[in-house]
Amino acid sequence: MNRSPEVSSKAPQEPIRTRRVYYIGGFDPRGAVYYHRLYEEEAAKQGGNIGVHIEVGPRFKVAPHQDCWTIKSEWHGHTTTTDYCFLSWEDIVREYWRPGIFSLLLTTIKGYIRFARCGALGRIRTNYRGPFYSGLYPIAFLALVAACSLVAGGTIAVMLANSGLYAIPACGLGLVVLAMCFRYGMKLADRLGVLWLLKTYLFVYNLGESLPHGLKERI
């Protein structure tokens, strides 16, 4: 009985000359323009660090929700051409990206109350300690910002009142300090990604109840 020779797992493989990559972003309101620019910048850094030539072509649209660009890379004499296809859904993300901080805070309070009432926080705490503490991180950070702002504003108001200033101006200046501290705290939260993480959690929670408008059709 004739048997075909077995293919050795150590047999040399043909180098990849062309390929196509599809990329779907996460919960991010930034679209293909941003990611194309980011790819260009990071490709230049990577190429310089490891001695590889990477050429990123211009971005072009091939469909209403699909942008592409071509990447040519030369790795020690081996050339690969990649069609990089960015599949967009950031327009749907923007519909759920709450711009107002007070609207976000109100939604956060409602969302975490619902987390607790439906038992989600308890189950996560029992089974997944890491995600549980990660889930509490945004609201704990915001609570710390609120507490520090209240303490700073109240301290200034009391100090001014004790120094002989009338109560109304002292309270007014205290409120100004409170607002400034809270605003700075929110900027810090945004810079550290706290607000982004919080918006992602709220979106995922809503996603568990029903698909956002237009997402099923886009998929």
Secondary structure, DSSP 8 states (H G I E B T S, - for coil): --------TTS------EEEEEEE--S-S--HHHHHHHHHHHHHHHHHHHT-EEEE---EEEETTEEEEEEEEEETTEEEEEEEEEE--HHHHHHT----HHHHHHHHHHHHHHHHHTTHHHHHHHH-HHHHHHHHHHHHHHHHHHHHHHHHHHHHHHHHHHTT--HHHHHHHHHHHHHHHHHHHHHHHHHTTHHHHHHHHHHHHHHHHS--TTHHHH-
